[in-house]
Structure formats: structure tokens, C-alpha cells
Amino acid sequence: MNKYIILMLLLLGMAGLWAQGEAFTGLQSISLTEARELALRQNSAYGAKEAAYNAARWGRTNAISTVLPSLSLSGSYIYMDPATSVQAGAQQISLNNDMRTISLNLSQPLYLGGKAWQAYKMAVANEEMAKLGYSNQKYILYNEVESKYLAALQLKVLYLLNQQEVSSARENLEIARLKLDNGIISRADYLRFQSRLAGKEVSALQAATSLQLALQDLANYIGSESLVMPSELPISNESTVIELLDSYNLESSAELSRRLLQVAQSRNLNYQIMDKTVELSQRAYKIAKGSFLPTLMLTGSRQYKENGIDRYEFSASNQIMLNASLPILPGLGNYTAAKKAKEEARKTSLEAKTAIDGIKLGIEAGTLNFISSAKQVKSAELGLAYTEELYSQMQERFRQNMISGMELLDAELMLSSARMTHTNAFYAYLKARSTLMQALALENNTELYTLIQN
């Protein structure tokens, strides 16, 4: 009975692997650069930041209108019943029932307590902050694309490793069958090899399913209508940098962290966004204080009015008026609003300091994590080389009946674990690099490697 169950699992696993393998074979390959470019065109979050920046630009233009003169044309029509009568000497004159008036009004604010100027400067700061947010979104997008790209590529490597282990388990099963036929191993040992192959088949099927989901996630994020397959990123391309980082000690690691922190202070856009946030709060406080200051407005008008007797005969009159206003009451409301704005500005400044400290700590941690991940890759690489050599020796000894089947299966398990550890370490290194590049606002690896090697 057990024999039939194992055989069924093997057949189902092989069918699933064949179907998944056929599906992955026909996928179009895409490079990381191509995935980023596609996401820049298709990603909705990036498009939203662009729209916010464009809105802020129009907001700055709109803020200028508060300090520019305004010109308006107005007219009125009045119908009176009964008509107005006026006494002209001994004669009483009845005016027209209807009268028309047209006026042209020009108004120019001269002084608004500094509120108009501060509002304009706030609009400028908002535009600059929106621009910084738009630029920063690009680096966030790059990091997200690379994270999903690497996740899919890592699962692809694990999928291929599982297939390789399935082939190895199938080869070992064939050797075990020959030994069983010759009476060298027991039936129980042979069933262990069958069970190991069935387990490998199931693991490979799970790896294929995980890869399918990761590819769908990548396609959704970059806006691709169909699944795409990430191109290979050979570890040999990173060997020089990994060797360099592996040689770092505590002193050199601290020096690199200090150097990258200096770079981040001039390039990290979050620093500049925090500065603009503080500036906005300070200007809001100045606007609140402007409520105690006077306002000065210059108004001029030219009016065309009928005299009530001659219809459509207008007489012109000009008027120039200078209005000054000083707020007196309610003084308590203006005072409390100013104090509130002052405390809001103080809170924003303290929160910005906390955020900047967090950014600095994140960059230092990212640098150390990048160095540590490179060292882990190197360690995993040595462990894998040793395990591969050991497994090769154990496999040869098994062919020569020098070790038992259980010892070979234990060696196979060690090899599988070493391969997984090496793969995970390498992709952890790539993800740590991507996170550090986002913090430093770098677009390509060359810029980072130049900073490391200087």
C-alpha cells in the first residue's frame, strides 16, 4: 500500500513540475533597468506624486494673485415704481423709472500684515517639498521594484535548486534500486530513498508555486500585462565588492559608515523634506502674528451713471480711496491663535530633529547590515564549497558500498541546506544594498561602489 502511495506522489509531483516548467520557459526575460523604466511609466503611486507636484506648482502661481492688483467690471439696473420725483425750484420733475450704472474698480493691497508674503513663501515651500517628494518617490519606487525583482529571482534560483535536488534524488534512487536488486541494502532503506525523492518533488512544486506568485506580484507593481522573468544576477558580478567588504574590520566599517552618512546629508531627500516642513510651520506662526498688524488697501473706481432724466446718457465720476484697518477685538482669539501656531512650530521642529536622528541611525544600520551581509555571503560560499566536496565523496563511497544509505541522505540534506543558505545570503546582500542605495538617493550600483572604494 505504501508503495502505491509513494508512486502516486511521485507521478503527481512530476506532472506539476512539468506544467510549471513549461509555463516558466515561455516567459519574456526582463532586466532590472527595464523593470524600473516600466514602473516609472505605469506605477500609480509615482504618478500620484507627479500630480501632487504639478498641483503645488499651480498653488504657488495662485498665491501670487493675493499681492497683485485686481480689476473688476460691475453694472446695476434699477427699476422704481412709482418713479422718483425731485423738486426743481417751483417745478416738480419726475425721473425715469429705470436707471443704469456701470463701474470699473481697481484694488491694490499695499500691506496685509505680512500675511500675503508669508502665504506666498509657504506656497513656494510647498512646491519645493512636493518636488522633493516626487524625486524621493522615484528612489522608493526603485527600491520596491528591486525588492520584488530580487524576491522573484531568489525564488527562481531556489526553484532551479529544487529541480537539481530532484534530479540528484532520482539518481540516488536508481543507485539504491540496483543495490536492492543485488541484495546490498534492505527494502526499508530503498523506501527511504523513495520517500526522499517524493519529498523533493513536493518541495519543488511548492517552490514553483511561490515563484508564480512572486512573478505576478512583480508584474502587478511594474504595470506589466503579462508575467516576465527576471534576468540572472551572477554572484561573480559582485565578487570584487564582496571581497572588499569581507576584509572590513570594526574600524574600517565605522569609517565607511561616517563617510556614507556625510554623503546622505547632502543627497538624502528626507533631510530636505524635514527642513521644508519646519519652514512651513515657522511661516504659519508668522502669519498668526500678522493678525495683530494693520492692513492697508488702495482702491480706485470710475463710475458711469445715468442722471435719471436722459436715458442712456452717462456721466462719469472717479473715486480713489485708501483704507487702513487695525484689528482691536477680539484680541484674545488672535493671541491664542498665535500661541498655538508657536507651539505647533516648536513641535514640528522637535519632531523633525527626531526624524533626522532616525534617518542617521537608519543609514548607519544600513551600512553595517550591508557589510555584514557581504561577510555572510563569503562565509556561506566557503560552507557550500566544503559541503559540495563532502557530498561528492559520500556519493562515491555509497557507490562503492563503503557507507549506508542513511549517511548519504544525511549528506544530501547538508548539501541542500548549504545551497539554501548561500542563496539566501546572496539575496540578503542584494536587498541590503538596495536599501542603502535608497537612503543615499543613488540610482545605480556604480555610484555606491565608487563611494565604497574611495
ABEGO torsion letter per residue (X at the ends): XAAAAAAAAAAAAAAAAAAAAAAAAABBBBBAAAAAAAAAAABAAAAAAAAAAAAAAAAAAAAAAAABBBBBBBBBBBBBOBBBBBBBEABBBBBBABBBBBBBBBBBBABAGGAAAAAAAAAAAAAAAAAAAAAAAAAAAAAAAAAAAAAAAAAAAAAAAAAAAAAAAAAAAAAAAAAAAAGABBAAAAAAAAAAAAAAAAAAAAAAAAAAAAAAAAAAAAGBABBBBBBBBBAAAAAAAAAAAAABBAAAAAAAAAAAAAAAAAABAAAAAAAAAAAAAAAAAAAAAAAABBBBBBBBBBBBBBAGABBGBBBBBBBBBBBBBBBAOBAAAAAAAAAAAAAAAAAAAAAAAAAAAAAAAAAAAAAAAAAAAAAAAAAAAAAAAAAAAAAAAAAAAAAAGABBAAAAAAAAAAAAAAAAAAAAAAAAAAAAAAAAAAAAGBABAAAAAAAAAX
